[in-house]
Amino acid sequence: MTVSLDDLPLRDDLRGLTPYGAPQAPLPVALNVNENTHPVPDAVASDILDDIAVALRDVNRYPDREFTALREGFAQYLGHGLQAEQIWAGNGSNEVLQHILQAFAGPGRTVFSFGPTYSMYPLLAQGTGARWVAGRREPDYTLTPEDAVAQIEQIDPDVVLLCSPNNPTGTPLGLDVVEAVYEATRGVVVVDEAYQEFAPHDAASALTLLEGRPRLAVSRTMSKAFAFAGARVGYLAADPAFIDALRLVRLPYHLSALTQAAAVAALRNSDVMLSMVDEIVGQRDRITATLEALGYTPHESWSNFVLFGGVADPRATWQRLYDRGVLIRDVGIAGHLRVTAGTEAETTAFLDALASIGSAS
């Protein structure tokens, strides 16, 4: 007998929800999920394969539960005097964020962020049984310390998630906002810097704020700048006591030996892996300039994507691009669409397809 989800004894708070997921389609130009569309360089891929081959010889044994070498690699990569005991990692930054919410949120607690923001945040909150509350941003999607504090004081959340730069808008976040939010809340504050490598080189990271702030964590990912989305590796930096809290909720041996080996090798080649970032930023800025010329309204972006307004019918525009072999993202913001900055050829394909549709009206 075939049953539906409604026939199963699902948790009441999960009924009616839909799982996260962007459309997946075998189109020639896929610019919808903010991947780094550049492949891993051949020399680096060979180095990674060598390390995986070594790890494979011991795959009959459980991996290093504390992923020591990987944490040391992340500490060295991040700098700022960080030590391995201040580092945590998981299968993508989503799992790292889930660990945080399992440890600090849950039933009877509140998770807060400023919308629009990353669409996984409410799903992660709801999955841990926490209450999700979305605050507001300015019309240009920025935040001021004063308004952020006023909203925090009204909600009194247990966990605050700050996406910097923000997804899906690309908006930068001032460190003055992070400092003000931290002082205004009794809970933990997480700065999600998934796109930090695409920010201007002189842009300060929230990592500079960790000293003396034990309730602050800064998360990153290898999915974007490192072109490692398929490997699923995310990480964070925080006070060692914060890290201890995450050990309470993680699954045993949650990072496989093969994942650890691949990530350590990628970090060892970080200079080569990150050499494509400037090219991606160049394509992002090219997209912005061309969108303006076509009459659209691109928003300032410090990420590897551009959110643009002035789209009279986002669904119809999305479909017309789809029909031309180009997949971008409708993120549900009225009059807007979002496109990832890909290779030069992919960017050209998107811009040519959009121009063939006609200028913004």
C-alpha positions as CSV (number, residue, x, y, z in Angstrom):
1,M,0.0,0.0,0.0
2,T,1.3,3.4,-0.9
3,V,1.2,6.1,1.8
4,S,1.9,9.8,1.8
5,L,3.9,11.9,4.2
6,D,0.6,12.9,5.9
7,D,0.0,9.2,6.8
8,L,3.2,9.0,8.9
9,P,3.6,10.1,12.5
10,L,5.7,13.2,11.6
11,R,6.4,15.8,14.2
12,D,3.6,18.4,14.2
13,D,6.0,21.3,13.8
14,L,7.4,19.8,10.6
15,R,4.0,19.2,8.9
16,G,3.5,21.4,5.9
17,L,7.2,22.2,5.4
18,T,9.1,21.7,2.2
19,P,12.8,20.6,2.1
20,Y,15.5,22.9,1.0
21,G,16.6,22.6,-2.6
22,A,17.3,24.7,-5.7
23,P,16.1,23.4,-9.0
24,Q,18.5,20.9,-10.6
25,A,18.5,20.7,-14.3
26,P,21.1,19.5,-16.9
27,L,21.5,22.9,-18.6
28,P,24.7,24.0,-20.2
29,V,25.1,27.1,-18.0
30,A,24.1,26.5,-14.3
31,L,24.5,29.7,-12.3
32,N,21.8,29.2,-9.6
33,V,23.5,27.8,-6.4
34,N,26.6,30.0,-6.0
35,E,29.0,27.3,-6.7
36,N,32.5,28.1,-7.9
37,T,32.1,26.9,-11.5
38,H,35.8,26.6,-12.1
39,P,37.1,23.0,-11.8
40,V,39.8,22.1,-9.3
41,P,43.2,22.7,-11.1
42,D,44.7,19.4,-12.4
43,A,47.9,19.6,-10.3
44,V,45.9,20.1,-7.1
45,A,43.5,17.3,-8.0
46,S,46.4,14.9,-8.4
47,D,47.8,16.0,-5.0
48,I,44.4,15.5,-3.4
49,L,44.0,12.0,-5.0
50,D,47.4,11.0,-3.6
51,D,46.3,11.9,-0.1
52,I,43.0,10.1,-0.6
53,A,44.8,7.0,-1.8
54,V,46.9,6.9,1.4
55,A,43.8,7.4,3.6
56,L,42.1,4.6,1.7
57,R,44.6,2.1,2.9
58,D,43.3,2.6,6.5
59,V,39.6,3.0,5.7
60,N,38.8,-0.1,7.6
61,R,39.5,1.9,10.7
62,Y,37.5,4.8,12.1
63,P,38.9,8.2,11.2
64,D,40.5,10.6,13.6
65,R,37.4,11.7,15.6
66,E,39.0,15.1,16.4
67,F,40.2,15.6,12.8
68,T,43.4,17.0,14.2
69,A,45.4,17.6,11.0
70,L,42.4,19.3,9.4
71,R,41.8,21.7,12.3
72,E,45.5,22.6,12.3
73,G,45.2,23.3,8.5
74,F,42.2,25.5,9.0
75,A,43.9,27.4,11.9
76,Q,46.9,28.1,9.7
77,Y,44.8,29.2,6.7
78,L,42.6,31.6,8.8
79,G,45.6,33.1,10.6
80,H,44.7,35.7,13.3
81,G,46.7,33.7,15.8
82,L,44.0,31.0,15.9
83,Q,44.9,27.6,17.3
84,A,43.5,24.1,16.4
85,E,41.5,24.0,19.6
86,Q,39.5,27.0,18.4
87,I,38.4,25.2,15.1
88,W,35.5,23.0,14.3
89,A,34.5,21.4,11.0
90,G,31.6,19.4,9.5
91,N,30.1,18.1,6.3
92,G,29.5,21.5,4.8
93,S,28.8,24.7,6.8
94,N,25.2,23.7,7.1
95,E,26.2,20.8,9.4
96,V,28.4,23.2,11.4
97,L,25.4,25.5,11.8
98,Q,23.2,22.6,12.7
99,H,25.7,21.6,15.5
100,I,25.4,25.1,16.8
101,L,21.6,25.1,16.9
102,Q,21.6,21.6,18.4
103,A,23.8,22.8,21.2
104,F,22.4,26.3,21.8
105,A,18.9,26.4,20.4
106,G,16.2,23.6,20.4
107,P,12.7,23.5,21.9
108,G,11.7,26.6,23.9
109,R,14.5,28.7,22.4
110,T,14.6,31.3,19.6
111,V,16.8,31.6,16.6
112,F,16.9,35.1,15.0
113,S,18.3,36.6,11.8
114,F,17.6,39.6,9.6
115,G,15.6,38.8,6.4
116,P,15.9,38.3,3.6
117,T,18.8,36.0,4.3
118,Y,20.0,32.4,3.8
119,S,16.9,30.2,3.3
120,M,18.5,27.3,5.3
121,Y,18.5,29.2,8.5
122,P,14.8,28.7,9.3
123,L,14.9,25.1,8.2
124,L,17.8,24.4,10.5
125,A,16.0,26.2,13.4
126,Q,12.8,24.3,12.8
127,G,14.7,21.0,12.5
128,T,16.1,21.4,16.0
129,G,12.7,22.3,17.4
130,A,13.5,26.0,17.9
131,R,11.4,29.0,17.1
132,W,12.5,31.0,14.1
133,V,12.1,34.8,13.9
134,A,13.2,36.9,11.0
135,G,13.9,40.6,11.6
136,R,14.0,43.3,8.9
137,R,16.7,45.1,6.9
138,E,16.8,48.6,5.4
139,P,15.4,48.9,1.8
140,D,18.9,48.4,0.4
141,Y,19.3,45.3,2.6
142,T,21.9,46.9,4.9
143,L,21.8,46.9,8.7
144,T,22.7,49.7,11.2
145,P,23.9,48.9,14.7
146,E,21.1,50.9,16.2
147,D,18.3,49.2,14.4
148,A,19.9,45.7,14.8
149,V,20.2,46.2,18.6
150,A,16.6,47.5,18.8
151,Q,15.3,44.3,17.1
152,I,17.5,42.1,19.2
153,E,16.3,43.6,22.4
154,Q,12.7,43.1,21.4
155,I,13.1,39.4,20.5
156,D,15.8,38.4,23.1
157,P,17.0,35.4,21.0
158,D,19.1,32.5,22.1
159,V,21.0,32.4,18.8
160,V,21.6,35.2,16.3
161,L,22.8,34.3,12.7
162,L,24.5,37.1,10.8
163,C,25.3,36.3,7.1
164,S,28.3,38.3,6.0
165,P,28.2,39.0,3.1
166,N,24.5,38.3,3.1
167,N,22.9,35.6,1.0
168,P,20.9,36.1,-1.2
169,T,21.5,39.9,-1.4
170,G,25.4,40.0,-1.4
171,T,25.2,42.9,1.1
172,P,28.3,43.6,3.2
173,L,28.0,43.6,7.0
174,G,29.9,46.1,9.1
175,L,31.8,44.8,12.1
176,D,30.2,47.5,14.1
177,V,26.9,45.7,13.7
178,V,28.5,42.4,14.9
179,E,29.9,44.1,18.0
180,A,26.7,45.9,18.8
181,V,24.6,42.7,18.3
182,Y,27.0,40.7,20.5
183,E,26.7,43.2,23.4
184,A,23.0,43.4,23.1
185,T,22.3,39.6,23.4
186,R,22.8,37.0,26.1
187,G,22.9,34.3,23.5
188,V,25.4,33.1,20.9
189,V,26.2,35.1,17.8
190,V,27.3,33.4,14.6
191,V,28.8,35.3,11.7
192,D,28.4,33.2,8.6
193,E,31.3,34.2,6.3
194,A,30.7,31.7,3.5
195,Y,31.6,34.3,0.9
196,Q,34.3,36.2,2.7
197,E,37.0,35.4,0.2
198,F,35.1,37.3,-2.4
199,A,35.0,40.5,-0.4
200,P,37.6,43.3,-1.0
201,H,41.0,42.2,0.1
202,D,41.1,44.9,2.8
203,A,37.7,44.0,4.3
204,A,38.1,42.9,7.9
205,S,36.7,39.6,9.0
206,A,34.7,39.0,12.1
207,L,37.6,36.7,13.1
208,T,39.2,39.9,14.4
209,L,36.4,40.1,17.0
210,L,36.8,36.6,18.6
211,E,39.2,37.6,21.3
212,G,37.3,38.1,24.6
213,R,33.9,37.1,23.1
214,P,33.3,33.4,24.0
215,R,29.7,33.5,22.7
216,L,30.9,34.5,19.1
217,A,31.6,32.0,16.3
218,V,32.7,32.7,12.7
219,S,31.8,30.0,10.2
220,R,33.3,29.5,6.7
221,T,33.0,26.9,3.9
222,M,35.2,25.3,1.3
223,S,32.3,25.1,-1.1
224,K,32.7,28.5,-2.7
225,A,36.2,30.0,-3.0
226,F,37.9,26.6,-2.8
227,A,35.7,25.0,-5.5
228,F,35.0,22.2,-3.1
229,A,31.2,22.1,-3.0
230,G,31.0,18.4,-3.8
231,A,33.4,17.5,-1.0
232,R,31.1,19.0,1.7
233,V,33.5,20.7,4.1
234,G,32.5,23.6,6.4
235,Y,34.3,25.0,9.5
236,L,34.2,27.6,12.2
237,A,36.4,29.4,14.6
238,A,35.4,30.2,18.2
239,D,36.5,30.0,21.8
240,P,37.6,26.4,22.9
241,A,34.7,26.2,25.3
242,F,32.3,26.9,22.4
243,I,34.0,24.0,20.5
244,D,33.4,21.7,23.5
245,A,29.7,22.4,23.3
246,L,29.6,21.2,19.7
247,R,31.3,17.9,20.7
248,L,28.2,17.1,22.8
249,V,25.9,17.0,19.7
250,R,28.0,15.8,16.8
251,L,27.7,12.2,15.6
252,P,30.7,10.0,16.3
253,Y,33.4,10.1,13.6
254,H,31.2,12.6,11.6
255,L,34.0,13.5,9.2
256,S,35.2,10.6,7.1
257,A,38.9,9.9,6.7
258,L,38.6,10.5,2.9
259,T,36.9,13.9,3.5
260,Q,39.7,14.9,6.0
261,A,42.4,13.8,3.6
262,A,40.9,15.7,0.7
263,A,40.4,18.9,2.7
264,V,43.9,18.8,4.2
265,A,45.4,18.5,0.7
266,A,43.2,21.3,-0.6
267,L,44.3,23.6,2.2
268,R,47.9,22.7,1.5
269,N,47.3,24.1,-2.0
270,S,45.3,27.1,-0.9
271,D,47.3,29.6,-2.9
272,V,46.5,27.8,-6.2
273,M,42.9,27.0,-5.1
274,L,42.2,30.6,-4.4
275,S,43.9,32.0,-7.5
276,M,40.5,31.9,-9.3
277,V,38.8,34.3,-6.8
278,D,40.0,37.5,-8.5
279,E,38.7,36.2,-11.9
280,I,35.3,35.5,-10.3
281,V,35.1,38.9,-8.7
282,G,35.9,40.4,-12.1
283,Q,33.0,38.5,-13.7
284,R,30.7,39.6,-10.8
285,D,31.6,43.2,-11.5
286,R,31.1,42.7,-15.2
287,I,27.7,41.3,-14.5
288,T,26.8,44.3,-12.4
289,A,27.9,46.8,-15.0
290,T,26.1,45.0,-17.8
291,L,22.9,44.7,-15.8
292,E,22.9,48.4,-15.2
293,A,23.4,49.0,-18.9
294,L,20.4,46.8,-19.6
295,G,18.2,48.8,-17.2
296,Y,18.2,46.5,-14.3
297,T,19.1,47.4,-10.7
298,P,21.9,45.2,-9.4
299,H,22.6,45.4,-5.6
300,E,26.1,45.9,-4.2
301,S,27.7,42.5,-3.7
302,W,30.8,41.3,-1.8
303,S,30.0,37.7,-2.8
304,N,30.3,35.5,-5.9
305,F,26.7,36.4,-7.1
306,V,24.6,39.4,-8.0
307,L,21.0,40.0,-6.9
308,F,19.3,42.3,-9.4
309,G,16.0,44.1,-9.3
310,G,13.9,45.8,-11.9
311,V,12.6,42.4,-13.2
312,A,8.9,43.0,-14.2
313,D,8.1,39.3,-14.1
314,P,10.8,37.2,-12.4
315,R,9.2,33.8,-13.1
316,A,8.8,34.6,-16.8
317,T,12.3,36.0,-17.1
318,W,13.7,32.9,-15.3
319,Q,11.8,30.6,-17.7
320,R,13.0,32.5,-20.8
321,L,16.6,32.2,-19.6
322,Y,16.0,28.5,-18.8
323,D,14.7,28.0,-22.4
324,R,18.0,29.5,-23.6
325,G,20.1,27.0,-21.6
326,V,20.8,29.3,-18.6
327,L,19.8,28.4,-15.1
328,I,19.7,31.2,-12.5
329,R,17.8,31.6,-9.2
330,D,14.4,33.1,-8.3
331,V,14.9,33.6,-4.5
332,G,11.4,34.8,-3.9
333,I,12.1,38.5,-3.6
334,A,9.6,40.5,-5.6
335,G,11.0,41.9,-8.8
336,H,14.4,40.3,-8.3
337,L,16.5,37.4,-9.6
338,R,20.0,36.2,-8.5
339,V,22.8,35.0,-10.7
340,T,26.1,33.4,-9.8
341,A,29.3,34.8,-11.3
342,G,30.8,31.9,-13.3
343,T,33.6,31.6,-15.8
344,E,34.0,34.2,-18.5
345,A,32.2,32.0,-21.0
346,E,29.3,31.3,-18.6
347,T,29.0,35.0,-17.8
348,T,28.9,35.8,-21.4
349,A,26.2,33.2,-22.1
350,F,24.0,34.6,-19.3
351,L,24.5,38.2,-20.4
352,D,23.8,37.4,-24.0
353,A,20.7,35.4,-23.1
354,L,19.4,38.2,-20.9
355,A,20.1,40.8,-23.6
356,S,18.2,38.7,-26.1
357,I,15.1,38.8,-23.9
358,G,15.3,42.6,-23.9
359,S,16.1,45.4,-21.5
360,A,14.3,45.8,-18.2
361,S,11.0,47.5,-18.4
